[in-house]
Amino acid sequence: MTASLHQTYEPPQDARALVLNWIRRARESQIRHYTMADRLTASGRKLGLAVIGITTATGTSAFLSLVATAISPQLRIVIGLTSIGAAVLASLQTFLRYSERAELHRRAGAQYGAVRRRLEAIHAADPYLHDMRDIEGVRDELDQIAQNAPHLPRGIVARG
């Protein structure tokens, strides 16, 4: 991706080249948003499993400390710290909103996919029948999606 940033930009010369350019960019955006959604889903799942594991261990340890009266002070400190860690992880899970953010990226990916398919239909049609109103409509739709889509970090590379 870095190499393409340093190349000189040449605007499309005709409607066909413009449509092909938009198809490529819509496909890249679609895949990048789906990639980001997958990453967020995986991160949310990992954090959720950590919260479950730590809260389960903390709950079990707390229950055992109530049952067993001869629990050492060090073990009580470990149980307390584990409980604090579980609370921090649960708070992070809420604050980071992985599933909500993943859904926003999935929606943006689906919108880019719909526009890409429309562009492909325009491209497949007779090139002499390109109606600029259709192309302008797609341009407006791409602009709208770009304005509403969540931010993608530069490091997200399109797979596929």
PyMOL CGO cylinders between C-alpha atoms (Angstrom):
from pymol import cmd
from pymol.cgo import CYLINDER

trace = [
    CYLINDER, 0.00, 0.00, 0.00, 2.87, 2.40, 0.73, 0.3, 1, 1, 1, 1, 1, 1,
    CYLINDER, 2.87, 2.40, 0.73, 4.22, 2.04, -2.80, 0.3, 1, 1, 1, 1, 1, 1,
    CYLINDER, 4.22, 2.04, -2.80, 0.88, 3.10, -4.29, 0.3, 1, 1, 1, 1, 1, 1,
    CYLINDER, 0.88, 3.10, -4.29, 0.93, 6.30, -2.21, 0.3, 1, 1, 1, 1, 1, 1,
    CYLINDER, 0.93, 6.30, -2.21, 4.14, 7.42, -3.91, 0.3, 1, 1, 1, 1, 1, 1,
    CYLINDER, 4.14, 7.42, -3.91, 2.96, 6.78, -7.47, 0.3, 1, 1, 1, 1, 1, 1,
    CYLINDER, 2.96, 6.78, -7.47, 1.69, 9.70, -9.46, 0.3, 1, 1, 1, 1, 1, 1,
    CYLINDER, 1.69, 9.70, -9.46, -2.06, 9.83, -9.78, 0.3, 1, 1, 1, 1, 1, 1,
    CYLINDER, -2.06, 9.83, -9.78, -3.52, 9.74, -13.26, 0.3, 1, 1, 1, 1, 1, 1,
    CYLINDER, -3.52, 9.74, -13.26, -7.25, 10.50, -13.41, 0.3, 1, 1, 1, 1, 1, 1,
    CYLINDER, -7.25, 10.50, -13.41, -9.39, 8.21, -15.57, 0.3, 1, 1, 1, 1, 1, 1,
    CYLINDER, -9.39, 8.21, -15.57, -9.62, 9.32, -19.20, 0.3, 1, 1, 1, 1, 1, 1,
    CYLINDER, -9.62, 9.32, -19.20, -13.16, 8.11, -19.92, 0.3, 1, 1, 1, 1, 1, 1,
    CYLINDER, -13.16, 8.11, -19.92, -16.27, 6.72, -18.25, 0.3, 1, 1, 1, 1, 1, 1,
    CYLINDER, -16.27, 6.72, -18.25, -15.12, 3.11, -18.71, 0.3, 1, 1, 1, 1, 1, 1,
    CYLINDER, -15.12, 3.11, -18.71, -11.80, 3.76, -16.95, 0.3, 1, 1, 1, 1, 1, 1,
    CYLINDER, -11.80, 3.76, -16.95, -13.63, 5.68, -14.21, 0.3, 1, 1, 1, 1, 1, 1,
    CYLINDER, -13.63, 5.68, -14.21, -16.04, 2.81, -13.59, 0.3, 1, 1, 1, 1, 1, 1,
    CYLINDER, -16.04, 2.81, -13.59, -13.16, 0.29, -13.51, 0.3, 1, 1, 1, 1, 1, 1,
    CYLINDER, -13.16, 0.29, -13.51, -11.28, 2.47, -11.03, 0.3, 1, 1, 1, 1, 1, 1,
    CYLINDER, -11.28, 2.47, -11.03, -14.36, 2.75, -8.79, 0.3, 1, 1, 1, 1, 1, 1,
    CYLINDER, -14.36, 2.75, -8.79, -14.97, -1.01, -8.98, 0.3, 1, 1, 1, 1, 1, 1,
    CYLINDER, -14.97, -1.01, -8.98, -11.42, -1.66, -7.77, 0.3, 1, 1, 1, 1, 1, 1,
    CYLINDER, -11.42, -1.66, -7.77, -11.65, 0.87, -4.95, 0.3, 1, 1, 1, 1, 1, 1,
    CYLINDER, -11.65, 0.87, -4.95, -15.11, -0.28, -3.85, 0.3, 1, 1, 1, 1, 1, 1,
    CYLINDER, -15.11, -0.28, -3.85, -13.87, -3.89, -3.77, 0.3, 1, 1, 1, 1, 1, 1,
    CYLINDER, -13.87, -3.89, -3.77, -10.81, -2.91, -1.73, 0.3, 1, 1, 1, 1, 1, 1,
    CYLINDER, -10.81, -2.91, -1.73, -12.97, -0.93, 0.71, 0.3, 1, 1, 1, 1, 1, 1,
    CYLINDER, -12.97, -0.93, 0.71, -15.45, -3.79, 0.97, 0.3, 1, 1, 1, 1, 1, 1,
    CYLINDER, -15.45, -3.79, 0.97, -12.71, -6.32, 1.78, 0.3, 1, 1, 1, 1, 1, 1,
    CYLINDER, -12.71, -6.32, 1.78, -10.91, -3.97, 4.20, 0.3, 1, 1, 1, 1, 1, 1,
    CYLINDER, -10.91, -3.97, 4.20, -14.12, -3.35, 6.15, 0.3, 1, 1, 1, 1, 1, 1,
    CYLINDER, -14.12, -3.35, 6.15, -14.87, -7.08, 6.32, 0.3, 1, 1, 1, 1, 1, 1,
    CYLINDER, -14.87, -7.08, 6.32, -11.27, -7.70, 7.44, 0.3, 1, 1, 1, 1, 1, 1,
    CYLINDER, -11.27, -7.70, 7.44, -11.63, -5.10, 10.19, 0.3, 1, 1, 1, 1, 1, 1,
    CYLINDER, -11.63, -5.10, 10.19, -14.96, -6.61, 11.27, 0.3, 1, 1, 1, 1, 1, 1,
    CYLINDER, -14.96, -6.61, 11.27, -13.31, -10.04, 11.52, 0.3, 1, 1, 1, 1, 1, 1,
    CYLINDER, -13.31, -10.04, 11.52, -10.44, -8.62, 13.60, 0.3, 1, 1, 1, 1, 1, 1,
    CYLINDER, -10.44, -8.62, 13.60, -12.80, -6.81, 15.96, 0.3, 1, 1, 1, 1, 1, 1,
    CYLINDER, -12.80, -6.81, 15.96, -14.94, -9.92, 16.36, 0.3, 1, 1, 1, 1, 1, 1,
    CYLINDER, -14.94, -9.92, 16.36, -11.86, -12.01, 17.19, 0.3, 1, 1, 1, 1, 1, 1,
    CYLINDER, -11.86, -12.01, 17.19, -10.58, -9.42, 19.67, 0.3, 1, 1, 1, 1, 1, 1,
    CYLINDER, -10.58, -9.42, 19.67, -13.98, -9.21, 21.33, 0.3, 1, 1, 1, 1, 1, 1,
    CYLINDER, -13.98, -9.21, 21.33, -14.15, -12.98, 21.58, 0.3, 1, 1, 1, 1, 1, 1,
    CYLINDER, -14.15, -12.98, 21.58, -10.66, -13.18, 23.15, 0.3, 1, 1, 1, 1, 1, 1,
    CYLINDER, -10.66, -13.18, 23.15, -11.46, -10.45, 25.65, 0.3, 1, 1, 1, 1, 1, 1,
    CYLINDER, -11.46, -10.45, 25.65, -14.81, -12.06, 26.45, 0.3, 1, 1, 1, 1, 1, 1,
    CYLINDER, -14.81, -12.06, 26.45, -13.15, -15.43, 27.08, 0.3, 1, 1, 1, 1, 1, 1,
    CYLINDER, -13.15, -15.43, 27.08, -10.59, -13.76, 29.35, 0.3, 1, 1, 1, 1, 1, 1,
    CYLINDER, -10.59, -13.76, 29.35, -13.39, -12.07, 31.32, 0.3, 1, 1, 1, 1, 1, 1,
    CYLINDER, -13.39, -12.07, 31.32, -15.23, -15.39, 31.65, 0.3, 1, 1, 1, 1, 1, 1,
    CYLINDER, -15.23, -15.39, 31.65, -12.09, -17.24, 32.74, 0.3, 1, 1, 1, 1, 1, 1,
    CYLINDER, -12.09, -17.24, 32.74, -10.98, -14.68, 35.30, 0.3, 1, 1, 1, 1, 1, 1,
    CYLINDER, -10.98, -14.68, 35.30, -14.43, -14.09, 36.77, 0.3, 1, 1, 1, 1, 1, 1,
    CYLINDER, -14.43, -14.09, 36.77, -14.94, -17.85, 37.04, 0.3, 1, 1, 1, 1, 1, 1,
    CYLINDER, -14.94, -17.85, 37.04, -11.59, -18.28, 38.78, 0.3, 1, 1, 1, 1, 1, 1,
    CYLINDER, -11.59, -18.28, 38.78, -12.30, -15.33, 41.07, 0.3, 1, 1, 1, 1, 1, 1,
    CYLINDER, -12.30, -15.33, 41.07, -15.76, -16.57, 41.97, 0.3, 1, 1, 1, 1, 1, 1,
    CYLINDER, -15.76, -16.57, 41.97, -14.49, -20.05, 42.69, 0.3, 1, 1, 1, 1, 1, 1,
    CYLINDER, -14.49, -20.05, 42.69, -11.59, -18.71, 44.77, 0.3, 1, 1, 1, 1, 1, 1,
    CYLINDER, -11.59, -18.71, 44.77, -13.88, -16.40, 46.71, 0.3, 1, 1, 1, 1, 1, 1,
    CYLINDER, -13.88, -16.40, 46.71, -16.27, -19.27, 47.42, 0.3, 1, 1, 1, 1, 1, 1,
    CYLINDER, -16.27, -19.27, 47.42, -13.40, -21.49, 48.57, 0.3, 1, 1, 1, 1, 1, 1,
    CYLINDER, -13.40, -21.49, 48.57, -12.08, -18.75, 50.85, 0.3, 1, 1, 1, 1, 1, 1,
    CYLINDER, -12.08, -18.75, 50.85, -15.48, -18.56, 52.53, 0.3, 1, 1, 1, 1, 1, 1,
    CYLINDER, -15.48, -18.56, 52.53, -15.58, -22.32, 52.99, 0.3, 1, 1, 1, 1, 1, 1,
    CYLINDER, -15.58, -22.32, 52.99, -11.99, -22.81, 54.11, 0.3, 1, 1, 1, 1, 1, 1,
    CYLINDER, -11.99, -22.81, 54.11, -11.09, -20.75, 57.13, 0.3, 1, 1, 1, 1, 1, 1,
    CYLINDER, -11.09, -20.75, 57.13, -7.35, -21.39, 56.93, 0.3, 1, 1, 1, 1, 1, 1,
    CYLINDER, -7.35, -21.39, 56.93, -6.72, -19.35, 53.77, 0.3, 1, 1, 1, 1, 1, 1,
    CYLINDER, -6.72, -19.35, 53.77, -3.41, -17.49, 53.83, 0.3, 1, 1, 1, 1, 1, 1,
    CYLINDER, -3.41, -17.49, 53.83, -3.31, -13.70, 53.55, 0.3, 1, 1, 1, 1, 1, 1,
    CYLINDER, -3.31, -13.70, 53.55, -1.28, -14.00, 50.32, 0.3, 1, 1, 1, 1, 1, 1,
    CYLINDER, -1.28, -14.00, 50.32, -4.03, -16.07, 48.72, 0.3, 1, 1, 1, 1, 1, 1,
    CYLINDER, -4.03, -16.07, 48.72, -6.62, -13.49, 49.79, 0.3, 1, 1, 1, 1, 1, 1,
    CYLINDER, -6.62, -13.49, 49.79, -4.50, -10.79, 48.11, 0.3, 1, 1, 1, 1, 1, 1,
    CYLINDER, -4.50, -10.79, 48.11, -4.31, -12.88, 44.92, 0.3, 1, 1, 1, 1, 1, 1,
    CYLINDER, -4.31, -12.88, 44.92, -8.10, -13.36, 45.00, 0.3, 1, 1, 1, 1, 1, 1,
    CYLINDER, -8.10, -13.36, 45.00, -8.58, -9.60, 45.49, 0.3, 1, 1, 1, 1, 1, 1,
    CYLINDER, -8.58, -9.60, 45.49, -6.21, -8.70, 42.65, 0.3, 1, 1, 1, 1, 1, 1,
    CYLINDER, -6.21, -8.70, 42.65, -7.85, -11.25, 40.37, 0.3, 1, 1, 1, 1, 1, 1,
    CYLINDER, -7.85, -11.25, 40.37, -11.22, -9.73, 41.18, 0.3, 1, 1, 1, 1, 1, 1,
    CYLINDER, -11.22, -9.73, 41.18, -9.92, -6.26, 40.31, 0.3, 1, 1, 1, 1, 1, 1,
    CYLINDER, -9.92, -6.26, 40.31, -8.45, -7.63, 37.06, 0.3, 1, 1, 1, 1, 1, 1,
    CYLINDER, -8.45, -7.63, 37.06, -11.80, -9.18, 36.15, 0.3, 1, 1, 1, 1, 1, 1,
    CYLINDER, -11.80, -9.18, 36.15, -13.56, -5.85, 36.77, 0.3, 1, 1, 1, 1, 1, 1,
    CYLINDER, -13.56, -5.85, 36.77, -11.01, -4.01, 34.61, 0.3, 1, 1, 1, 1, 1, 1,
    CYLINDER, -11.01, -4.01, 34.61, -11.38, -6.51, 31.75, 0.3, 1, 1, 1, 1, 1, 1,
    CYLINDER, -11.38, -6.51, 31.75, -15.17, -6.36, 31.94, 0.3, 1, 1, 1, 1, 1, 1,
    CYLINDER, -15.17, -6.36, 31.94, -14.98, -2.56, 31.82, 0.3, 1, 1, 1, 1, 1, 1,
    CYLINDER, -14.98, -2.56, 31.82, -12.66, -2.71, 28.81, 0.3, 1, 1, 1, 1, 1, 1,
    CYLINDER, -12.66, -2.71, 28.81, -15.06, -5.08, 27.10, 0.3, 1, 1, 1, 1, 1, 1,
    CYLINDER, -15.06, -5.08, 27.10, -17.83, -2.51, 27.49, 0.3, 1, 1, 1, 1, 1, 1,
    CYLINDER, -17.83, -2.51, 27.49, -15.65, 0.48, 26.62, 0.3, 1, 1, 1, 1, 1, 1,
    CYLINDER, -15.65, 0.48, 26.62, -14.06, -1.01, 23.47, 0.3, 1, 1, 1, 1, 1, 1,
    CYLINDER, -14.06, -1.01, 23.47, -17.47, -2.06, 22.00, 0.3, 1, 1, 1, 1, 1, 1,
    CYLINDER, -17.47, -2.06, 22.00, -15.89, -4.69, 19.74, 0.3, 1, 1, 1, 1, 1, 1,
    CYLINDER, -15.89, -4.69, 19.74, -19.15, -6.25, 18.56, 0.3, 1, 1, 1, 1, 1, 1,
    CYLINDER, -19.15, -6.25, 18.56, -20.79, -2.88, 17.84, 0.3, 1, 1, 1, 1, 1, 1,
    CYLINDER, -20.79, -2.88, 17.84, -17.76, -1.66, 15.90, 0.3, 1, 1, 1, 1, 1, 1,
    CYLINDER, -17.76, -1.66, 15.90, -17.52, -4.96, 14.00, 0.3, 1, 1, 1, 1, 1, 1,
    CYLINDER, -17.52, -4.96, 14.00, -21.16, -4.59, 12.94, 0.3, 1, 1, 1, 1, 1, 1,
    CYLINDER, -21.16, -4.59, 12.94, -20.52, -1.06, 11.63, 0.3, 1, 1, 1, 1, 1, 1,
    CYLINDER, -20.52, -1.06, 11.63, -17.64, -2.38, 9.51, 0.3, 1, 1, 1, 1, 1, 1,
    CYLINDER, -17.64, -2.38, 9.51, -19.75, -5.29, 8.26, 0.3, 1, 1, 1, 1, 1, 1,
    CYLINDER, -19.75, -5.29, 8.26, -22.48, -2.85, 7.23, 0.3, 1, 1, 1, 1, 1, 1,
    CYLINDER, -22.48, -2.85, 7.23, -19.97, -0.62, 5.41, 0.3, 1, 1, 1, 1, 1, 1,
    CYLINDER, -19.97, -0.62, 5.41, -18.50, -3.68, 3.67, 0.3, 1, 1, 1, 1, 1, 1,
    CYLINDER, -18.50, -3.68, 3.67, -21.96, -4.75, 2.53, 0.3, 1, 1, 1, 1, 1, 1,
    CYLINDER, -21.96, -4.75, 2.53, -22.72, -1.25, 1.22, 0.3, 1, 1, 1, 1, 1, 1,
    CYLINDER, -22.72, -1.25, 1.22, -19.46, -1.13, -0.73, 0.3, 1, 1, 1, 1, 1, 1,
    CYLINDER, -19.46, -1.13, -0.73, -20.27, -4.59, -2.09, 0.3, 1, 1, 1, 1, 1, 1,
    CYLINDER, -20.27, -4.59, -2.09, -23.70, -3.45, -3.31, 0.3, 1, 1, 1, 1, 1, 1,
    CYLINDER, -23.70, -3.45, -3.31, -22.20, -0.42, -5.06, 0.3, 1, 1, 1, 1, 1, 1,
    CYLINDER, -22.20, -0.42, -5.06, -19.44, -2.56, -6.56, 0.3, 1, 1, 1, 1, 1, 1,
    CYLINDER, -19.44, -2.56, -6.56, -22.03, -4.92, -8.06, 0.3, 1, 1, 1, 1, 1, 1,
    CYLINDER, -22.03, -4.92, -8.06, -23.91, -1.96, -9.52, 0.3, 1, 1, 1, 1, 1, 1,
    CYLINDER, -23.91, -1.96, -9.52, -20.69, -0.62, -11.00, 0.3, 1, 1, 1, 1, 1, 1,
    CYLINDER, -20.69, -0.62, -11.00, -19.92, -4.03, -12.48, 0.3, 1, 1, 1, 1, 1, 1,
    CYLINDER, -19.92, -4.03, -12.48, -23.35, -4.04, -14.13, 0.3, 1, 1, 1, 1, 1, 1,
    CYLINDER, -23.35, -4.04, -14.13, -22.68, -0.58, -15.56, 0.3, 1, 1, 1, 1, 1, 1,
    CYLINDER, -22.68, -0.58, -15.56, -19.26, -1.77, -16.76, 0.3, 1, 1, 1, 1, 1, 1,
    CYLINDER, -19.26, -1.77, -16.76, -20.69, -4.91, -18.36, 0.3, 1, 1, 1, 1, 1, 1,
    CYLINDER, -20.69, -4.91, -18.36, -23.25, -2.91, -20.32, 0.3, 1, 1, 1, 1, 1, 1,
    CYLINDER, -23.25, -2.91, -20.32, -22.52, -1.47, -23.74, 0.3, 1, 1, 1, 1, 1, 1,
    CYLINDER, -22.52, -1.47, -23.74, -19.81, 1.18, -23.20, 0.3, 1, 1, 1, 1, 1, 1,
    CYLINDER, -19.81, 1.18, -23.20, -21.53, 3.50, -25.65, 0.3, 1, 1, 1, 1, 1, 1,
    CYLINDER, -21.53, 3.50, -25.65, -24.68, 3.46, -23.55, 0.3, 1, 1, 1, 1, 1, 1,
    CYLINDER, -24.68, 3.46, -23.55, -23.08, 4.68, -20.30, 0.3, 1, 1, 1, 1, 1, 1,
    CYLINDER, -23.08, 4.68, -20.30, -25.51, 7.15, -18.84, 0.3, 1, 1, 1, 1, 1, 1,
    CYLINDER, -25.51, 7.15, -18.84, -23.56, 9.71, -16.82, 0.3, 1, 1, 1, 1, 1, 1,
    CYLINDER, -23.56, 9.71, -16.82, -26.58, 10.08, -14.53, 0.3, 1, 1, 1, 1, 1, 1,
    CYLINDER, -26.58, 10.08, -14.53, -26.08, 6.46, -13.43, 0.3, 1, 1, 1, 1, 1, 1,
    CYLINDER, -26.08, 6.46, -13.43, -22.40, 7.11, -12.79, 0.3, 1, 1, 1, 1, 1, 1,
    CYLINDER, -22.40, 7.11, -12.79, -23.18, 10.32, -10.91, 0.3, 1, 1, 1, 1, 1, 1,
    CYLINDER, -23.18, 10.32, -10.91, -25.72, 8.41, -8.78, 0.3, 1, 1, 1, 1, 1, 1,
    CYLINDER, -25.72, 8.41, -8.78, -23.08, 5.83, -7.90, 0.3, 1, 1, 1, 1, 1, 1,
    CYLINDER, -23.08, 5.83, -7.90, -20.60, 8.61, -7.11, 0.3, 1, 1, 1, 1, 1, 1,
    CYLINDER, -20.60, 8.61, -7.11, -23.09, 10.17, -4.69, 0.3, 1, 1, 1, 1, 1, 1,
    CYLINDER, -23.09, 10.17, -4.69, -23.70, 6.79, -3.08, 0.3, 1, 1, 1, 1, 1, 1,
    CYLINDER, -23.70, 6.79, -3.08, -19.95, 6.14, -2.70, 0.3, 1, 1, 1, 1, 1, 1,
    CYLINDER, -19.95, 6.14, -2.70, -19.54, 9.59, -1.14, 0.3, 1, 1, 1, 1, 1, 1,
    CYLINDER, -19.54, 9.59, -1.14, -22.36, 8.86, 1.32, 0.3, 1, 1, 1, 1, 1, 1,
    CYLINDER, -22.36, 8.86, 1.32, -20.90, 5.48, 2.31, 0.3, 1, 1, 1, 1, 1, 1,
    CYLINDER, -20.90, 5.48, 2.31, -17.44, 7.02, 2.80, 0.3, 1, 1, 1, 1, 1, 1,
    CYLINDER, -17.44, 7.02, 2.80, -18.89, 9.72, 5.05, 0.3, 1, 1, 1, 1, 1, 1,
    CYLINDER, -18.89, 9.72, 5.05, -20.80, 7.24, 7.23, 0.3, 1, 1, 1, 1, 1, 1,
    CYLINDER, -20.80, 7.24, 7.23, -18.34, 4.33, 7.30, 0.3, 1, 1, 1, 1, 1, 1,
    CYLINDER, -18.34, 4.33, 7.30, -16.21, 3.87, 10.40, 0.3, 1, 1, 1, 1, 1, 1,
    CYLINDER, -16.21, 3.87, 10.40, -12.54, 4.76, 10.19, 0.3, 1, 1, 1, 1, 1, 1,
    CYLINDER, -12.54, 4.76, 10.19, -10.15, 2.10, 8.92, 0.3, 1, 1, 1, 1, 1, 1,
    CYLINDER, -10.15, 2.10, 8.92, -6.59, 2.16, 10.27, 0.3, 1, 1, 1, 1, 1, 1,
    CYLINDER, -6.59, 2.16, 10.27, -3.94, 2.36, 7.53, 0.3, 1, 1, 1, 1, 1, 1,
    CYLINDER, -3.94, 2.36, 7.53, -2.57, -1.05, 8.55, 0.3, 1, 1, 1, 1, 1, 1,
    CYLINDER, -2.57, -1.05, 8.55, -5.71, -2.88, 7.47, 0.3, 1, 1, 1, 1, 1, 1,
    CYLINDER, -5.71, -2.88, 7.47, -4.78, -4.60, 4.22, 0.3, 1, 1, 1, 1, 1, 1,
    CYLINDER, -4.78, -4.60, 4.22, -7.38, -6.10, 1.91, 0.3, 1, 1, 1, 1, 1, 1,
    CYLINDER, -7.38, -6.10, 1.91, -7.29, -9.90, 1.81, 0.3, 1, 1, 1, 1, 1, 1,
    CYLINDER, -7.29, -9.90, 1.81, -8.50, -11.82, -1.21, 0.3, 1, 1, 1, 1, 1, 1,
]
cmd.load_cgo(trace, "trace")
